[in-house]
Amino acid sequence: MATWVLLRGLMRDHRHWQGFEHRLREQGLAVITPDLPGNGELAHEVSPAHMRDYADAVWRQLGQANDLHLVGLSMGGMLALEMARQAPERIARVFLLNCSAANLSPWYQRFSPMGLLKACIDCRKSPHLNLLESLILKLTSYRHGRDFGLISQWSDLRRVSHTRWCNLLRQVWAAAHFRAPAAIEVPLVLIYGREDRLVNPVCSYRLARFYRLDVSELPHCGHDIALDNPEALLALLLDRRRSP
């Protein structure tokens, strides 16, 4: 039976899929949402400085599962590519959401300083909301940047467990130095959000050109596509899961 694996990126964990995994399960699909070392249920662990070590951690959580459909958002996409490089025989398809690579795009397109500045200016401080979570949502979501209910929810999650700053730096280092493998032996699907203010959509186009693929655009979506338009993302995943 096919297993869908949802992989998040910097400072995020399984809780931040906001129920997207349930949408897949409602389609009768088996879904696993691993946390990366240093995030979520593994917040007590030290985050590795190399993508291959994140892959090792996820493989341990997956056990003997095969016929994997990897859905990787941002750094999670980099991890999905590394896993596909390591064990293509276990993977049916890889979906890359707003992904990038150091050998294809410069750092200022992979992490937009202007987007961060605009998000900082637009943030609203409140004694009931965590300022960092407010900034993250403003930076990654096109539709929910002012959703104070969601910021409050993420603030509560942060109080339960959160990524330590030392682990964040290790994750940033691993992501910043990730290079797209020269060849991937499993089918790839590239998707980006047109309104992404964190990672320039040109990064997805460069990945598409590198692997000689088409790329799909989702309008009215920022960096966190699963949050901004889960219905459109679900439809696209289901449509492309068996395509050549």
C-alpha positions in Angstrom: 0.0 0.0 0.0 1.3 3.5 -0.9 2.3 5.7 2.0 2.3 9.5 1.8 5.0 11.2 3.8 4.6 14.9 4.6 7.9 16.8 5.3 8.1 20.3 6.7 11.0 22.7 7.0 12.7 25.2 9.3 11.2 25.4 12.8 8.0 23.6 11.7 6.6 20.2 12.6 3.7 17.9 12.1 1.3 20.2 13.9 1.8 23.0 11.4 0.2 21.0 8.5 -3.1 22.3 9.9 -5.0 19.1 9.2 -3.8 18.7 5.6 -2.9 15.1 6.5 -6.5 14.4 7.3 -7.6 15.6 3.8 -5.3 12.9 2.4 -6.6 10.2 4.8 -10.2 11.1 3.8 -9.1 9.9 0.3 -8.3 6.5 1.8 -4.5 7.2 1.8 -2.0 6.1 4.5 -0.2 9.2 5.7 2.9 9.7 8.0 4.0 13.1 9.2 7.5 12.7 10.6 9.2 15.4 12.7 12.8 16.4 12.1 15.4 16.3 14.8 15.1 19.5 16.8 11.4 20.1 15.9 8.1 19.1 17.3 8.2 15.8 19.2 11.9 15.7 18.6 12.6 19.2 19.9 14.9 17.8 22.6 17.2 16.4 19.9 20.1 18.2 18.3 19.4 19.2 14.7 22.0 17.8 12.2 24.0 20.2 10.0 23.7 18.0 6.9 20.6 16.9 4.9 21.7 13.3 4.8 21.4 13.1 8.6 17.9 14.4 8.5 17.1 11.7 5.9 18.5 9.1 8.3 16.2 10.3 11.0 13.1 10.1 8.8 14.0 6.7 7.5 14.1 5.5 11.1 10.6 6.8 11.6 9.3 5.2 8.4 10.5 1.7 9.3 10.0 -0.7 6.4 7.4 1.4 4.5 7.8 1.4 0.7 5.9 2.8 -2.3 6.4 6.3 -0.7 5.0 9.5 -2.0 7.1 12.3 -0.5 5.5 15.7 -0.2 8.2 18.2 0.9 7.6 21.9 1.7 10.7 24.1 1.4 13.5 22.5 3.4 11.2 19.4 3.4 11.5 19.3 -0.3 15.3 19.3 -0.1 15.0 16.4 2.3 12.7 14.6 -0.1 15.3 15.0 -2.8 18.0 13.6 -0.6 15.8 10.6 0.3 15.1 10.0 -3.3 18.9 10.1 -4.0 19.5 7.6 -1.2 16.8 5.0 -1.8 14.9 5.5 -5.1 13.6 2.0 -5.0 11.5 2.8 -2.0 9.9 6.0 -3.5 7.1 6.2 -6.0 7.0 10.0 -6.4 8.4 13.2 -4.9 6.4 16.4 -4.7 8.4 19.6 -4.2 6.6 22.6 -2.8 8.4 26.0 -3.0 11.8 24.2 -2.9 15.3 25.5 -3.8 18.9 24.5 -4.0 22.2 26.2 -3.4 23.8 25.1 -6.7 20.9 26.6 -8.7 19.8 29.8 -7.0 21.6 32.5 -5.0 20.9 32.9 -1.3 18.9 36.1 -1.6 16.3 34.3 -3.8 16.2 31.3 -1.6 15.5 33.5 1.4 14.2 36.9 0.6 15.6 39.7 2.8 12.9 42.1 1.4 10.2 39.7 2.2 11.5 39.4 5.7 11.7 43.2 6.1 8.1 43.6 4.8 6.8 40.9 7.2 8.6 42.6 10.1 7.1 46.0 9.3 3.6 44.5 8.9 3.7 42.4 12.1 1.4 43.6 15.0 2.6 43.0 18.5 0.1 41.7 21.0 0.6 40.6 24.6 -1.5 37.5 23.7 0.5 36.5 20.6 4.0 35.3 20.2 5.8 37.8 18.0 8.0 35.2 16.3 4.9 33.1 15.3 3.2 36.2 14.1 6.3 37.0 11.9 6.5 33.4 10.5 2.8 33.5 9.5 3.1 36.9 7.9 6.2 35.7 6.0 4.9 32.3 4.9 1.1 32.8 4.3 -0.6 34.9 1.7 -4.1 34.4 3.0 -3.6 34.1 6.8 -1.0 36.7 7.7 -3.5 38.6 9.8 -5.3 35.5 11.2 -4.9 36.3 14.9 -6.8 33.1 15.8 -4.2 31.0 14.0 -1.3 33.0 15.4 -2.7 32.4 18.8 -3.0 28.7 18.1 0.6 28.6 16.9 1.7 30.5 20.0 0.1 27.9 22.1 1.9 25.1 20.2 5.1 27.0 20.7 4.6 26.9 24.5 4.2 23.1 24.4 7.4 22.6 22.3 9.5 24.7 20.0 12.8 24.7 18.0 15.7 26.1 20.0 17.8 28.8 18.4 20.9 26.6 18.2 18.9 24.0 16.3 17.4 26.6 14.0 20.9 27.7 13.1 21.9 24.1 12.3 18.8 23.7 10.1 19.5 27.0 8.3 23.1 25.8 7.7 21.9 22.4 6.3 19.3 24.1 4.0 21.7 26.8 2.9 24.3 24.2 1.8 21.9 21.8 0.1 22.7 21.0 -3.5 20.2 19.4 -5.8 21.5 15.9 -6.8 22.6 15.7 -10.4 20.1 12.9 -11.2 16.9 11.6 -9.5 15.6 8.2 -10.6 12.0 8.8 -9.3 9.3 11.0 -10.8 9.3 14.6 -9.6 6.5 17.1 -9.4 7.3 20.8 -8.8 4.8 23.1 -7.4 5.1 26.7 -6.2 2.9 29.4 -4.7 2.8 32.5 -6.9 2.7 34.9 -3.9 5.6 33.4 -2.0 7.4 36.2 -0.3 10.0 34.0 1.4 11.4 31.9 -1.5 11.4 33.5 -5.0 9.3 31.3 -7.4 12.3 31.5 -9.9 13.9 28.9 -7.6 11.2 26.4 -8.6 11.7 27.2 -12.3 15.5 26.6 -12.0 14.8 23.2 -10.4 12.4 22.4 -13.2 15.0 23.4 -15.8 17.7 21.4 -14.0 15.5 18.2 -14.0 13.9 19.0 -17.4 10.4 19.1 -15.9 7.3 21.4 -16.0 6.3 23.3 -12.9 2.8 23.9 -11.6 1.8 27.3 -10.2 -0.9 27.8 -7.5 -2.3 31.3 -7.4 -3.2 33.1 -4.2 -0.7 31.0 -2.3 2.4 32.0 -0.3 5.2 29.8 0.9 2.9 27.6 2.9 0.8 26.2 0.1 -0.9 23.6 2.3 -2.2 26.4 4.6 -3.2 28.9 1.9 -5.0 26.6 -0.5 -5.2 23.1 0.8 -8.1 22.2 -1.6 -6.1 23.1 -4.7 -3.0 21.4 -3.4 -4.9 18.2 -2.6 -6.4 18.2 -6.1 -3.0 18.7 -7.7 -1.4 15.9 -5.7 -4.1 13.4 -6.5 -4.1 14.3 -10.1 -0.3 14.0 -10.5 0.2 10.9 -8.4 -0.1 8.6 -11.4 1.0 10.9 -14.2 4.2 10.0 -16.1 
